[in-house]
Amino acid sequence: MILDPLSIGMLAILAVLIFFMFRNGQKRKKDLEEKQTKIVPGAEVMTNFGVFGTILSVNDEKVQVETSPGNVLTVHKQTIVRFLDEERTTEPADDVTEVAPEQVNEDHAAYPAAPEFGEIAEPTDTKPASDSREKNTDQ
């Protein structure tokens, strides 16, 4: 059997695809093991359905998460998606300073911005122009 350049190229591409499939599987397995070690009581987490809470206890496959004082949810370990403790460690740089906009009124902390729904953007003292189609009342 003679291998032409096209067959050799296709076999090389197939080998590369198989290599990346195994590599991706190993990466996922490593990430899963790392996540399983972080599931400990006291960790602040977010589940895949968007509920934030603190882990109270961990069993084989179940985790009890306290969402608010007195409310405890029992969820599967795989529903824990994100750990909030590591996100809080990243703080913005100290050299960045935010300047607050100037207050319009000292009594009410309102800042100049777009008008609220139904508000007039700028007050006007002029009367609206009369419509030329109005009936003439002199006749």
FENQUIJO-V720401 format. One record per run of one state. SS is the DSSP state (H for helix, E for strand, L for the rest). FROM is the first residue (numbers start at 1). TO is the last residue. If there is no record, write none. Layout:
BEGIN
ss: {SS:SS}
from: {FROM:FROM}
to: {TO:TO}
END
This chain:
BEGIN
ss: {L:H:L:E:L:E:L:E:L:E:H:E:H:L:E:L:E:L}
from: {1:5:39:44:48:52:59:62:69:71:77:80:84:89:103:104:111:112}
to: {4:38:43:47:51:58:61:68:70:76:79:83:88:102:103:110:111:139}
END
